[in-house]
């Protein structure tokens, strides 16, 4: 078991360093990578992974430390059943002490045991109390049965809270950056139309918006196409 006491100063220092690292991570991808790598160091797990809610409320694999984690996740995402799915839906941690004896998801557990995974701990990532605040799940795995002690569960919950806030923050920053980029593209495309057709900015924006609606294409993509090809979509 990892020699890691959540009340020890060294543990507080480790989480403080993690918080700084997560804050400095420039993207969601690098944020979740930092979380799973920290999990390997701080917890008694051999593999770790994170699944995040994406558009359409579908969970997608965001980070894994080993391909076996992707297999464990895909078995659940494809069947919409398993501890990962339960942790997402019910917003509660799920502990499987031994996949060879746990009978809650027998088909999944048998396949996971064949992959060499015996212990599983799935902890939800959430930023609030309602279901809409669920960000994803942190999954921890070990080839040993009964690998996760009470201390591991406590550390996993602390790590999940750090990860939840960091992912939500990184997503917000990415969304803001995309919005700024989109405004720049639209402004550039409007400039092209204003020069080509001798129209004002209101009319140029109306042209872009009409083509966006008529072709069922995002305004940003219409602008990008005009910039790249000097043609509007048909």
N, C-alpha and C positions, 0 to 999 in steps of 0.2 A: 504493500500500500504506500502511496505517496506520503512522505513526511511533511505534512502541511496542516498547520493548526490555524483555523480561521481567526482566532483571537490573538495570535502571536504577532509581534511587531513586524516580523519579516513578511507575514501574510498581508498585513495592512500595506506595507511598502510595495509588495508585488501587485496588489490591486490598484494602488495609486499609480504605479508605473503603467499598468494596463489601461487605466482611465486616460492617461496622457496619450498613450499610443493610439487608442481608439479615437480620441478627439482629433489627433493629427492625421488619421487615415483619410486619404483624399476621395475614397469611393466606398460604396457598399461592399464591393468585392474584397477590397483590402481590409475592411472592418471585420467581416466575418472570418476571413483568413486569420487575422490576429486572434480572434476569439477561440477558434478551434486549436490553434497552436498553443495558446495559453492553457487550454483544457488538458492537453497532453502532459504539460509540465506540472499542473496543480492538482490533477485528479488521478485516481487509480484506474485510468482507462488506456487502452492500447490504440483505439480509433475514436475519432470524433467527427461530427458533421453538423451542419445547420441547414434546415429547410425553411424557406421564407414564403409567405403569402405573396403572390404576384397579382397581376391584373386579372379580374374575373374571379378573385377569391380562390385561385388554384395554388396549391403549394408546389414549389419548385426547389430542387436541390441548389443550394447557394455555395456550399463549401464542404469538402470532405478531406480527411487526412489520408485516406486509403480508398482504393476502388471498391473494397468490400462494403463500405458505408453506402455508396451509391446503390449497390445491389440490395442492401437492407431497406433503403428508402423506396426504391422502385417497386419492390414487392408489395409495399403498402400503398403507394400512390396509385399503382395500377388496379389494385383491388378495392381501394378506398376503405381499408380495414387494417388495424394494427395499433400498437402503442403510439406511434407518431400521429396518426389520424385522431386518436382519442385525446392526446395531449393538446392538439390544435383545437378540437371542438369543445372539449370540456374545460380547457384552461387549467389543467392540473398535471402534476408530474406523474409519470408512470414508471414503476420500477419492476423489472423482470430479473429475478435472482438467478434463474437457470432456464434457458430456452428449452432444455430437454424435459423439463417437468412442468413448466407453466402451461395451463390449459385454456387460457383466455382467447388466444388466437392460434390454435393448434397447427393449422397448415402453414401459416407464416413462420411460427416458431420452429417447426421441423426443418424448413428450408434454411432458416437463419443458422440453426445449429449445424447444419451441413456446411455452411460457410465458415464455421469455426468460431462463431460468436455465441457466448453463453450468458453473459450478463448485459443488460440493457437498462439505461436510464434516460428517459426523454423528459426534458423540462421545457415548458412553454416560455416563449419570449413575449412579454406583454408590457405595455406602457401605461395601462389604466385598468379599470375594473370591468369594462364592458367588452363584449366579444369583438367589437370593431377595433379595439386596441391591441388585439393579438397580432404579433408581427411574424412569429414562426415558432420553431422548436429547435432546441439544442439537444443533439443526441450523443450519448456517451456509450462506448462499447468495450467489452473485454472478452478475451477467450477463456477467462477463468470464471467458474460459477461463483455466485455470491461475492462478487468483487467490490461492490459499492457499500461502504459502511455509512453510518449516520453522518460522519464528518464530510464524506464525499458528497452526500446529498445537500448538506448545508452550503458547501462551497459551490456546488453546481447552481443552486438557487441564486447565490450572490453573483456569480458569473453571468447567469441569465439576465439578471436585472441590469448589469452593466451593458450587456450585449443589446438588450432591448432598446435602451435609450440611445446607444451609439448607432444602431441600425436606423432607427427612426430619424435621428439627426442627419445621418449621411444621406438618407433618401430625400429628406427635405432640401438639403443643399444641392443634390443632383437635380431635383425638380426645379429649383430656383435657377440653377445654371442653364438648364435646358430652356427655361422660359426666356432668359436673357438672350440666349443664342437664337431662339425663334424670333424674338423681336428684331434682332439685328438682321436676320435673313429677310424678314418681311419688309423692313425699312429699305434694304438694298434693292429688293424686287420692286418696291414702289418707285424707287428712284429711276429704275430702268423704264418702267411704264410711263412715268411722268415725262421723261426725256423723249421717249419714242412717240408718244401720242399727244404730247403737249397738254396734259391734264394736271389738275391739282392733286394734292395728297389724298383728299377724301375720295375723289373719283378713282385714283389708282388703287386704294384699299378696297373700294367696292368691286373693282374688276377682279382682284385676287380672291375676294370672298365669294363672288359668283362662281368663278371657276372651281373653287374648293367645294362648293355645294353641288354644282352640276356634275362633277366627276367623283364625288364622295371621297375626296382626298384631303388630308390635313392641310391647313393653311400653310404650315411650315414647309411641307413637302412641295406644295405648289410654288412657293417662293424659291425653294432650292432648285426646282426644275427650271424655272425661268432664268435663274442666275447661271445655271450650268449650260443650258441649251439656247437661251434667248428665245425660247418658245413656251407658250402656255400649254398645259395638257389638253388633249381633245376628249 
